[in-house]
Amino acid sequence: MFRRAFWFTAGAAAGVWATTKVNRRLKQLTPESLAAQAADKAVEAGHRLKHFALDVKAGMSQREDELNDALGLCRSEEGTARPDNVTALPGPRRLQAIENPQRTTHRPNFSHINRNEDH
């Protein structure tokens, strides 16, 4: 008799445990729950992207400072020690402008070329 009561109780406990597990799983698979999970994942991905963008921005700033130091264009404590027009120039022209600020670059005139000709 004790054996039967033990197995009956063990079976009932296993049934209750399995039923609660199945009910929890079914609640997780409802459309509302799936939508909430997707929204949580999207928010989490947004936070990760924000942190990534901030890390990239900090790295870019650090690298820009390193390059400015290497070119001798480091910032002073009052502001920038370099003229604004120098930073707007691309690499090779920047060095030319630093060496010879009065020199202008020659641009060839291509107005004599007729682009409407058939070739």
C-alpha positions as CSV (number, residue, x, y, z in Angstrom):
1,M,0.0,0.0,0.0
2,F,2.8,2.4,0.9
3,R,4.4,1.7,-2.5
4,R,1.3,2.5,-4.4
5,A,0.9,5.8,-2.5
6,F,4.5,6.7,-3.3
7,W,4.2,6.0,-7.0
8,F,0.8,7.8,-7.2
9,T,2.3,10.9,-5.5
10,A,5.5,10.8,-7.7
11,G,3.3,10.5,-10.9
12,A,1.0,13.3,-9.8
13,A,4.1,15.5,-9.0
14,A,5.6,14.7,-12.4
15,G,2.3,15.5,-14.1
16,V,2.0,18.9,-12.4
17,W,5.6,19.7,-13.2
18,A,5.2,18.7,-16.9
19,T,1.9,20.7,-17.1
20,T,3.5,23.8,-15.7
21,K,6.5,23.5,-18.1
22,V,4.2,23.1,-21.1
23,N,2.0,26.0,-20.1
24,R,5.0,28.3,-19.6
25,R,6.3,27.3,-23.1
26,L,2.9,27.9,-24.7
27,K,2.8,31.4,-23.1
28,Q,6.2,32.1,-24.5
29,L,5.0,31.2,-28.0
30,T,2.0,33.5,-28.1
31,P,2.1,36.3,-30.6
32,E,2.2,39.0,-27.9
33,S,5.0,37.3,-26.1
34,L,7.0,36.9,-29.3
35,A,6.5,40.5,-30.2
36,A,7.7,41.6,-26.8
37,Q,10.8,39.4,-27.1
38,A,11.5,40.8,-30.6
39,A,11.1,44.4,-29.2
40,D,13.5,43.6,-26.3
41,K,16.1,42.2,-28.8
42,A,15.7,45.3,-31.0
43,V,16.2,47.7,-28.1
44,E,19.2,45.6,-27.0
45,A,20.7,45.7,-30.5
46,G,20.1,49.5,-30.6
47,H,22.1,49.9,-27.3
48,R,24.9,47.8,-28.7
49,L,25.0,49.9,-31.9
50,K,25.0,53.1,-29.9
51,H,28.0,51.9,-27.8
52,F,29.8,50.7,-31.0
53,A,29.3,54.1,-32.6
54,L,30.6,55.9,-29.5
55,D,33.6,53.6,-29.5
56,V,34.3,54.3,-33.2
57,K,33.9,58.1,-32.6
58,A,36.4,58.0,-29.7
59,G,38.8,55.9,-31.8
60,M,38.5,58.4,-34.7
61,S,39.1,61.3,-32.4
62,Q,42.2,59.6,-30.9
63,R,43.5,58.7,-34.3
64,E,42.9,62.3,-35.6
65,D,44.9,63.6,-32.6
66,E,47.7,61.2,-33.4
67,L,47.8,62.2,-37.0
68,N,47.7,65.9,-36.1
69,D,50.6,65.4,-33.7
70,A,52.5,63.6,-36.4
71,L,51.9,66.5,-38.9
72,G,52.7,69.1,-36.3
73,L,49.2,70.4,-36.3
74,C,48.5,69.7,-32.6
75,R,45.9,71.7,-30.7
76,S,46.9,74.4,-28.2
77,E,45.1,74.8,-24.9
78,E,43.3,78.0,-26.0
79,G,41.9,76.5,-29.2
80,T,43.4,75.3,-32.4
81,A,46.9,76.3,-33.4
82,R,46.2,75.6,-37.1
83,P,44.3,77.8,-39.5
84,D,40.9,76.4,-40.5
85,N,41.7,76.4,-44.2
86,V,44.6,74.0,-43.7
87,T,42.4,71.3,-42.1
88,A,40.0,71.5,-45.1
89,L,42.7,70.5,-47.6
90,P,43.3,66.8,-48.6
91,G,46.6,65.1,-47.6
92,P,49.1,66.1,-50.4
93,R,47.7,69.6,-50.9
94,R,47.8,70.1,-47.1
95,L,51.6,69.6,-47.0
96,Q,52.0,72.0,-50.0
97,A,49.9,74.6,-48.3
98,I,51.9,74.3,-45.1
99,E,55.2,74.6,-47.0
100,N,54.2,77.3,-49.5
101,P,51.0,79.1,-48.3
102,Q,51.3,81.7,-51.2
103,R,51.5,79.1,-54.0
104,T,48.3,78.3,-55.9
105,T,47.7,75.1,-57.8
106,H,47.4,75.2,-61.6
107,R,44.3,73.6,-63.1
108,P,44.3,72.8,-66.8
109,N,41.6,74.3,-68.9
110,F,39.6,71.6,-70.7
111,S,37.1,73.9,-72.3
112,H,38.5,73.2,-75.8
113,I,37.4,69.5,-75.7
114,N,34.0,68.9,-77.4
115,R,32.3,66.2,-75.4
116,N,29.4,66.0,-77.9
117,E,31.6,64.4,-80.6
118,D,31.0,60.8,-81.5
119,H,34.0,58.6,-80.9
